[in-house]
Amino acid sequence: MNQGKDIIILSVIRWDQPMAGSSIAMAKELSRTHRVFFIDRPFSIKDLFKDYENFSLRKRLSAILFRKDPFMKVETGYSNFIVATPGLTLPINFLPKGFVFDFFNYFNSLIVKACVKRMAKKFQITEFIYLNIFYPTILPTLNLRASNNLINIYYVTHDIKLSKYMMRHGELAEEKLLQKTDLVLVNSKHQFKRLFNQMPRMHYFPSAVDFDLFKKANDTPIAKPYDLLNIGQTKVIMFCGYLSDIRIDYKLLKLVCENHPHYLVVIIGTYEESDLIHYKLDTLPNLIILGNRRYESIPSYLKCAHVTIIPYLCNELNKSVYPLKLNEYLAMGKPVVTTHFSADLDSFADVIYISDNYEAFLNNIELAMNETNTQLPITRIKVAEKNNWEHRVTHLNHLIDQFIEDKK
């Protein structure tokens, strides 16, 4: 049994990013029964100059520049979650494929590995499970001379050849990693079909929801967020997530606002000001874009929503996505209106409104807003509960145990 074994996680995101998503949620759930060591994506020299005023960077300066206090215990309720901050790395993503990139990438990997070695010594890690979450260029697998690696796991969360940050060097790195890692998890059915021929030891492992967090908001009275105090009785259509022109159908989002002027459309998440101007979203009187909010506060916002939406483009990028927000919406019992961007949505057809065109999407908002079936919210919550991180992690532990047993 791997119960209680240490887990080292390297992810393409950092633990304290706003709305950090599935990587952090899974790591926190794993910390119930394991010591979890989460390696932050390293900051580069470019990040240091470009984002120097960023609080997230400034609070790590002593660790980044001087290797001082690089380990921090994060309060998750289980006291087993430790974050490690590697030293400063070189900005190399702009380099072309080939020897020069490989050389400097090896150098950056050594910086990250030095942090991991120091961590293993300080916390007396003797046996560990290594989980690389969508970061195949840096430490794709991990072996430490003084510690026994029980298994290398790679988690595919997106189609890497379509990822803006990873596409230049990630695709080749991922191909190599698939050949040498022990176990691969994939976040969507589309990804599973795409990669299965390269890696038979692959398992469908979709994102889940921190169900307890959302259940608490459902079961107990909570204060309305300060930035929604003045909306009165106006009905709210809400989207939570990253706004990007490669992911969001801005034309559809604009139509939602224009065709439902009596509703308030509230967006929570990162956005580009230039996109709002280009698509003329900044002129819509019933659209409020609040920007990022702490993940723990999302349930309080969703409690104000009457209908939730996923206005994704139907493109190759979104085909490979299993949206974390879907189960978050359902965990609050909210109606969900979505485009038909992914085959992963089909299994939710009984509890969400899947729209094959703009007209259907707009009509479904009205249907959702005027629901009379009082059983549907309860059913949605039950569906979300089946898709919680506790169940996913139980399945992951089973896969790890099976691999370790087969290796004996």
Stockholm file with secondary structure:
# STOCKHOLM 1.0

chainA/1-408         MNQGKDIIILSVIRWDQPMAGSSIAMAKELSRTHRVFFIDRPFSIKDLFKDYENFSLRKRLSAILFRKDPFMKVETGYSNFIVATPGLTLPINFLPKGFVFDFFNYFNSLIVKACVKRMAKKFQITEFIYLNIFYPTILPTLNLRASNNLINIYYVTHDIKLSKYMMRHGELAEEKLLQKTDLVLVNSKHQFKRLFNQMPRMHYFPSAVDFDLFKKANDTPIAKPYDLLNIGQTKVIMFCGYLSDIRIDYKLLKLVCENHPHYLVVIIGTYEESDLIHYKLDTLPNLIILGNRRYESIPSYLKCAHVTIIPYLCNELNKSVYPLKLNEYLAMGKPVVTTHFSADLDSFADVIYISDNYEAFLNNIELAMNETNTQLPITRIKVAEKNNWEHRVTHLNHLIDQFIEDKK
#=GR chainA/1-408 SS CCTTCEEEEEESSCTTSTTCCHHHHHHHHHTTTSCEEEECCCCBHHHHHHTTTCHHHHTTHHHHHHCCSCEEEECSSSSCEEEECCCCBCCCTTSCTTHHHHHHHHHHHHHHHHHHHHHHHHTTCCEEEEEEESCTTSCSSCCCTTSEEEEEEEEECSCGGGCTTTHHHHHHHHHHHHHHCSEEEESSHHHHHHHTTTCSSEEECCCCBCHHHHHHHHHSCCCCCGGGGGGTTCCEEEEESCCCTTTBCHHHHHHHHHHCTTSEEEEESCCCHHHHHHTTGGGCTTEEEEECCCGGGHHHHHTTCSEEEECBCCSHHHHTCCCHHHHHHHHTTCCEEEECCCGGGGGGTTTSEEESSHHHHHHHHHHHHTCCCTTHHHHHHHHHHHTBHHHHHHHHHHHHHHHHHHHC
#=GC SS_cons         CCTTCEEEEEESSCTTSTTCCHHHHHHHHHTTTSCEEEECCCCBHHHHHHTTTCHHHHTTHHHHHHCCSCEEEECSSSSCEEEECCCCBCCCTTSCTTHHHHHHHHHHHHHHHHHHHHHHHHTTCCEEEEEEESCTTSCSSCCCTTSEEEEEEEEECSCGGGCTTTHHHHHHHHHHHHHHCSEEEESSHHHHHHHTTTCSSEEECCCCBCHHHHHHHHHSCCCCCGGGGGGTTCCEEEEESCCCTTTBCHHHHHHHHHHCTTSEEEEESCCCHHHHHHTTGGGCTTEEEEECCCGGGHHHHHTTCSEEEECBCCSHHHHTCCCHHHHHHHHTTCCEEEECCCGGGGGGTTTSEEESSHHHHHHHHHHHHTCCCTTHHHHHHHHHHHTBHHHHHHHHHHHHHHHHHHHC
//
